[in-house]
Amino acid sequence: MKKILVLCLALVLALSFAACGGGGTSGGGNSISAPASSQVSSEAVVPPASTPETAPDNNGTGEVWEWPDNAYTQQIPRPPESIKIGESYEVESQGHFTVQFSEPATTEELAEYAQMLQDSGFEGVEQTTPIYSFQAVNSVGYRVDLSKDYVIVTKPS
């Protein structure tokens, strides 16, 4: 049951990323939206924890996104430098934090990052071979969901 719920959540997030990706913003601001949901929610999405700076860029848009430093990301190692960091946001009511990658990670990059997560104490729950997704939990109960487009860290429930 949990696997089905996680897969549905991952699918909703992936579709919302695809729907929101690729568009530029005018006026210098960054628009952030919560993942699509069938429920109407009055929750506030916390603004991005990372702030773009100007060149040199790591995502082809002239913006540089830094690895965010917060209670979620302190639970996991920073991805390898070859994985380009994009926008990030927290959905407090769901207890998770998402860091999008500005470019899809390769199979080799995902395998390297999954190994880094395992080396830092995360035990794999589910992994496809070749690695296209990776899910794991650490001893404190934080869960990490890794795909070619993002990494999600979820608080223990």
C-alpha positions in Angstrom: 0.0 0.0 0.0 2.8 2.4 0.9 4.6 1.7 -2.4 1.4 2.5 -4.3 1.0 5.8 -2.4 4.6 6.7 -2.9 4.4 5.9 -6.7 1.2 8.0 -7.0 2.9 10.9 -5.1 6.0 10.6 -7.3 3.8 10.6 -10.5 1.8 13.7 -9.3 5.1 15.5 -8.6 6.6 14.5 -11.9 3.6 15.7 -13.8 3.5 19.0 -11.9 7.2 19.5 -12.6 6.6 18.9 -16.3 3.6 21.3 -16.3 5.6 24.0 -14.6 9.0 23.5 -16.3 10.4 25.3 -19.2 8.7 28.7 -18.8 10.6 31.8 -17.9 9.4 34.4 -15.6 9.2 38.1 -16.2 9.7 40.8 -13.6 12.7 39.0 -12.0 10.7 36.8 -9.6 10.5 33.1 -9.5 7.1 31.5 -9.4 6.7 28.5 -7.1 3.7 26.3 -7.1 2.7 23.3 -5.0 2.4 19.9 -6.6 -0.9 19.2 -8.3 -3.5 17.6 -6.1 -7.1 16.6 -6.3 -7.8 18.4 -3.1 -8.1 22.1 -2.7 -5.6 23.2 0.1 -5.2 26.5 1.9 -1.6 25.6 2.9 1.1 27.9 2.1 4.1 26.7 0.1 7.3 27.9 1.7 9.4 30.0 -0.7 12.4 28.4 -2.2 15.2 27.7 0.1 17.7 28.4 -2.6 18.2 31.8 -4.2 19.3 32.2 -7.8 22.3 34.3 -8.5 23.6 35.4 -11.9 26.3 33.8 -14.0 28.1 31.5 -14.2 25.0 29.4 -14.6 24.6 25.7 -13.9 21.2 25.3 -15.6 21.5 27.1 -18.9 19.2 30.0 -17.9 21.8 32.4 -16.4 20.8 31.4 -12.8 22.8 29.4 -10.3 20.9 27.4 -7.7 22.8 26.5 -4.6 22.2 23.4 -2.5 19.8 24.5 0.2 20.8 24.1 3.9 17.9 23.1 6.1 16.7 20.4 8.4 15.8 18.2 5.5 18.9 18.5 3.4 21.1 18.1 6.4 19.9 14.5 6.5 21.3 13.7 3.1 24.6 14.2 1.3 24.8 16.9 -1.5 24.5 15.3 -4.9 27.7 14.9 -7.0 28.7 18.2 -8.8 27.7 16.7 -12.1 24.0 16.8 -11.0 22.8 20.4 -11.6 20.7 21.8 -8.8 17.4 23.6 -9.7 14.6 25.1 -7.6 13.6 23.8 -4.2 10.6 24.1 -2.0 8.9 22.7 1.1 5.4 21.5 1.6 4.9 21.7 5.3 1.6 19.9 5.6 3.0 16.9 3.8 6.4 17.0 5.7 8.6 16.9 2.6 11.2 19.1 0.9 11.9 18.8 -2.9 15.0 19.8 -4.7 14.6 19.7 -8.5 17.5 19.1 -10.8 17.8 21.7 -13.6 18.8 18.9 -16.0 17.8 15.3 -15.8 20.5 13.2 -14.1 22.0 10.3 -16.0 21.8 6.7 -15.0 25.5 6.9 -13.9 24.9 10.0 -11.8 21.8 8.4 -10.1 23.8 5.3 -9.3 26.6 7.4 -7.8 24.2 9.5 -5.7 22.3 6.4 -4.6 25.6 4.9 -3.4 26.4 8.2 -1.6 23.0 8.0 0.2 23.6 4.4 1.2 27.1 5.3 2.4 25.5 8.0 4.6 23.2 5.5 6.3 20.2 5.2 4.0 19.0 1.7 3.4 17.3 1.0 0.1 13.6 0.3 0.1 13.2 0.2 -3.7 15.6 0.5 -6.6 15.2 -0.2 -10.2 18.0 -1.7 -12.3 19.4 0.1 -14.2 18.8 2.8 -11.6 16.0 5.2 -12.7 14.7 5.6 -9.2 15.8 5.0 -5.7 13.9 5.1 -2.4 15.5 4.7 1.0 15.1 5.4 4.8 17.7 6.3 7.3 17.9 5.2 11.0 16.1 8.4 12.1 13.2 7.7 9.8 13.8 10.3 7.1 12.9 9.0 3.7 14.5 9.9 0.4 13.0 9.5 -3.1 15.5 10.0 -5.9 14.7 10.2 -9.6 16.4 11.7 -12.6 14.5 15.0 -12.1 14.5 15.5 -8.3 15.3 14.3 -4.8 12.5 14.5 -2.1 13.3 14.2 1.6 10.3 13.4 3.8 10.2 13.7 7.6 9.5 10.7 9.8 5.8 10.2 10.3 
